[in-house]
Each structure stands twice: as C-alpha cells, then as structure tokens.
Amino acid sequence: MNYISTRGQVEPKGFVDTVLMGLGEDGGLMVPESIPTVSEETLKQWQQLGFRDLFIEIFSLYANGEIPQEDLKRLVDASYATFRDPEVAPVRKLNDSLYILELFHGPTFAFKDVALQFMGEFYSYVSKTRGEIIHILGATSGDTGAAAIQGVRGKEGIKICILHPHEKVSKVQELQMTTVNDENVLNLSVKGTFDDCQRIIKELFSDLAFKSRYHLRAINSINFVRILAQTVYYFYAYFRAVEQIGDASKKINVSVPSGNFGNIFSGYLGKKMGLPIHKLIIATNENNILERFVTTGEYQPGEFRKTHSPSMDIQVASNFERYLYYLLGEDSAQVREYMGKLASEGKIVVDGELLKRVQEEFQALGATNEQNLELIGKYRSETGYLLDPHTACGVAASEAFTEDGEVTVSFATAHPAKFDEAIRLLDITQEFPVEIAELVAKDQYQTVIDNDKAEVTRQLEVFFAGDAVSKP
Ligand SMILES: *Cc1c(COP(=O)(O)O)cnc(C)c1O
C-alpha cells in the first residue's frame, strides 16, 4: 500500500518513508491510498486478541511488510512494557450506559503515550536499520511533548526539541517535560499559545530545504503512524465493551475528548475499516471549533480560551484536513481549494449535502468550564471515580448523546493527578501516583524564548549541530 497527500502533490510513498516525511511535502497530510477493510470473520478473530497482538494485526495491514514480523513484535513489546496496566488500555464500567476506556496507564499518564511510546521505538529502529538521522521537532499543548520525550530520551541517533506555550501547560506536564536532563532533549518554552507553537513548527516543516538539512521528523499527530497506533484501541475498546455489556442488541458509541482531531480521526479510520461503532462523538471544551463545525458547517478558529483541560485548548485542529479529504470524496483539488480559502478568508464553510454528511458521521458537544467541574464532582460522589477535566468533557458529551439502547465508551485521555489545578477547585484531595509525586524535587531544564520563528531556528541550529546546549 502506498501513501498519498490530501493535497495530491506528493509522489506516492511507502509506509516508513511516509512516517519519516511527517507533514506532506505539499503541505497536505499523508493518507493511505485506500483504507483496508476487515470482514466480520476477521473481527470475530480479533475479538480474542490482547492489545499487543491486535496492534500487530492492524499495523500489518498498513505497513506493506516493510518491517519484518519479528521486529514489529519486538517494537510493540518494548513500547507497552512501560505501561502500568497489563491490559494497556482497560475498559471500566461506570454505569449501564457509560464505560470508560482508560488510556492513561503509560509513563506520562495521558493517552499520547499509547502512540508515542511506539513511535520512539519505531524511530530508533529506523535510525539503526536505515542509518537515518532522526531530529524530532514538535509542538505540544503539554501531553504530546512529555510523551514524546519519554519515548526517545537517551536513545542513540535521536535528538528531540519540543516547543510548549510558556506557563500555559499544567505544572505536572511542565515537570514531566523539563525534568529530563538527557543530552538529546531540548525544551523551548515559547511566550505564546499552543497555536503559536504549532504555527512555527508547521512553517519550519514547510521549508523543505531547512527540513532536509536538519533531518527534521515530526511527532505531532499529523504523523500517520500516530493515527494508526491510536486506531488499535478503538478496536480493543469495542471488543471489551461487547464482552462486558453482554447484550448484542446494544449499540456502542465512543466519546472522545478532542483538540487536534487526531484521536477522533483514528476512530473515523477504524469505522471506515469496518469496526461497527455507532456514534463518533467529538467532545471539546470552550475552544469549540469542532463543535461549531459539526453544528453549523463553519470551521473558523475563534478566540483562545484558557480552560481546565489545557491539552484541548486548541483553535486550529491540525488533523481536520484528513477528514476534509474524505468528506470531499478524496478529491485533492477541492481540498487545496478549501485549505486555500482557510488561509485567505480564515474559514471553511460546508452546507447542504456535505453538512448533512458531517452530521451523520459525528455528534459534537463543547463542555463549559462550569459543566466540567460539576461533572467531576458529580461522578466523584456518585461512583467514587475521579475524572480528569479532559475526560469530563468526554463524559459531558456522552451524557448528551447516549440514547436508549446505546452504550457509550468515553475515553479517559489523562489521569486526574496530571491536572490537579482543576481538581483542587473542587476541594478534592487526591493521592498522587509516586511517579508524579517525585517530579517536584527534580531540577528543570528549559529555555524560555519569544514567540518568534527566527529565535526557534537559531536554537535548533545550535542543538542539531551537536554543539553542547547550555542548559539553564
Ligand atoms: C492531546 C489530548 C487531547 C486531544 O487529542 P487530539 O488527538 O489532539 O484531538 C485530549 N485529552 C488529552 C488529555 C490530551 O493530552
């Protein structure tokens, strides 16, 4: 199978080259030339598999045999050995219509670990087998950076630089990223928002000469390998829910706390492969561009709002273009036209049949800050289960869209200890996992810089040149 760009102007590429490319060289996002489908028979077989074996089955449909089976198995085992739950992503029942998929059992306590632990192993493998130089550059609203750094710290042949918005990530997120003192890690704390960081990264990756001179590789969810790794737990969650519900007449929805549209796109891909998910529910916070798109057809970045769920404080959803590509019938000329409009007029509008399609494919709800805290308190007292604020957005949307005869698996994208700022507002005292508690005593390593692409470039030139980076 080959991979092509949503904008249609990249020569078809194999799997490994697609991962190495990250953002398409024409500015588009890479997608498979055709999406493999799985039969009911196969689904039945997959129902029996553990997370790791399921990963290998799904991955093999996309990787063209470019990675020998035994190597892939080793990569998968290494990736999930760091998870604290043997199931990797267990499903828990909260009540008859609501189940939780816990995606926070990896090293940095958020769902990003599921894909980024694998990506770290994958890059390391490619560096060894192909002799590729791997210089990772990424922007984070907090969780991606921490997970990516954990995925590659200390690994030979790899350097990683992560931009995060200065003082706009949670304390635990900041500590997870900046208490790492491996030589191959550089944290840039940018005086701006996540969208500013993401824009700088996108511009640097669009400068093809710069990108190839410095061997830049992406870890953001624009990278197809992340989408693919996440698709695995949609299948896994569906199978576990089927078992636990024990009533085949129930329809199964998923509700996904969303920001960059990466996680939910993985679900869309799973559904296109044949996984019988009923509703794909997009949950947002007050930064609700995706909710507005689904309800009105207008995709227009609004004003940035600081919320209790900072990992979803995103106005420009970088994976949205992937969905647009399928919505527009895989017509890359139209994608170019729409994305051109987004750049020149600041918005994309769909109506009529297209909007109807969007509303058939997704439901969406944005939870306010107030609703968010209320729900955390409610579930704490009713069930004893402590939701993190991102997960609470998902539960708010589950409550809104789960109808009779349906069960929703709502994704817990982070552990509440990671976002104690919000939990404390409810006067709830939580016990911290030891891995988080011990961060506070460690030294921090980061460079605070202005929101300025030229400054980022200067920092990278020094870091990637292999000179010693002065750490404050
Ligand atoms: C990144 C993140 C999200 C948003 O996921 P996207 O793939 O960007 O839509 C939601 N919750 C948490 C805790 C996150 O870290």
The ligand as a Tripos MOL2 file, in Angstrom:
@<TRIPOS>MOLECULE
LIG
   15    15     1     0     0
SMALL
NO_CHARGES

@<TRIPOS>ATOM
      1 C1         -3.9430   15.6890   23.2930 C.3       1 LIG1
      2 C2         -5.0430   15.4890   24.2470 C.ar      1 LIG1
      3 C3         -6.3790   15.5530   23.8360 C.ar      1 LIG1
      4 C4         -6.7670   15.9090   22.4130 C.3       1 LIG1
      5 O1         -6.4370   14.8980   21.4910 O.3       1 LIG1
      6 P1         -6.3600   15.2180   19.9240 P.3       1 LIG1
      7 O2         -5.8020   13.9980   19.3170 O.co2     1 LIG1
      8 O3         -5.4710   16.4030   19.7720 O.co2     1 LIG1
      9 O4         -7.7460   15.5110   19.4640 O.co2     1 LIG1
     10 C5         -7.3620   15.2740   24.7690 C.ar      1 LIG1
     11 N1         -7.0440   14.9780   26.0520 N.ar      1 LIG1
     12 C6         -5.7810   14.9140   26.4890 C.ar      1 LIG1
     13 C7         -5.5110   14.6050   27.9230 C.3       1 LIG1
     14 C8         -4.7310   15.1570   25.6010 C.ar      1 LIG1
     15 O5         -3.4680   15.0810   26.0210 O.3       1 LIG1
@<TRIPOS>BOND
     1     1     2 1
     2     2     3 ar
     3     2    14 ar
     4     3     4 1
     5     3    10 ar
     6     4     5 1
     7     5     6 1
     8     6     7 2
     9     6     8 1
    10     6     9 1
    11    10    11 ar
    12    11    12 ar
    13    12    13 1
    14    12    14 ar
    15    14    15 1
@<TRIPOS>SUBSTRUCTURE
     1 LIG1         1 GROUP 0 **** ****
